[in-house]
Amino acid sequence: MSLELKIKGNWNELKGKLKERYAELTDDDLAYAEGQEDQLLGKLQKKTGAAKEELSKLLFEDSKK
């Protein structure tokens, strides 16, 4: 299963986790379009100041469960 499909399948759950961890995120910040994972990570990095690795782990590794 591709990362894209993992995100798409669990996106509502992942958005909730991101909002819990980074309260400053808005729905616009979390707008996800298929195939746009790199742009999403960049936008989240800029808004939160979190490392790309931290965000990747949260998005991709948690979605394996």
C-alpha positions in Angstrom: 0.0 0.0 0.0 1.4 3.4 -0.9 1.9 6.2 1.5 -0.7 8.2 -0.5 -3.4 5.5 0.2 -2.5 5.2 3.9 -2.9 9.0 4.3 -6.2 9.0 2.4 -7.7 6.2 4.3 -6.8 7.6 7.8 -6.9 11.3 7.0 -9.6 12.4 9.4 -7.9 10.5 12.2 -4.5 12.0 11.3 -6.0 15.5 11.1 -7.3 15.1 14.7 -3.9 14.0 16.0 -2.2 16.9 14.2 -4.7 19.4 15.7 -4.2 17.9 19.2 -0.4 18.2 18.9 -0.3 21.5 17.0 -3.3 23.6 18.1 -2.3 26.4 15.7 -3.2 24.3 12.6 -6.3 25.2 10.7 -8.5 23.2 8.4 -6.9 25.1 5.5 -3.4 24.1 6.7 -4.6 20.5 6.7 -6.1 20.5 3.3 -4.8 17.3 1.6 -4.9 16.5 -2.0 -3.9 13.1 -3.3 -0.3 13.0 -4.4 0.6 16.2 -2.5 2.3 14.6 0.5 5.5 16.7 0.1 3.6 19.9 -0.2 1.6 19.0 2.9 4.7 18.2 4.9 6.3 21.5 3.8 3.2 23.5 4.8 3.1 21.7 8.2 6.8 22.2 8.8 6.5 26.0 8.1 3.4 26.4 10.3 4.6 24.3 13.3 8.3 24.5 13.1 8.5 20.7 13.6 11.1 18.6 11.9 10.1 16.9 8.7 11.1 13.6 10.2 8.8 14.1 13.2 5.9 15.0 10.9 6.6 12.1 8.6 6.7 9.7 11.5 3.4 11.0 12.8 1.7 10.8 9.4 3.2 7.7 7.9 4.3 5.4 10.7 1.1 5.9 12.8 -1.0 5.2 9.7 0.5 1.7 9.4 -1.4 0.7 12.5 
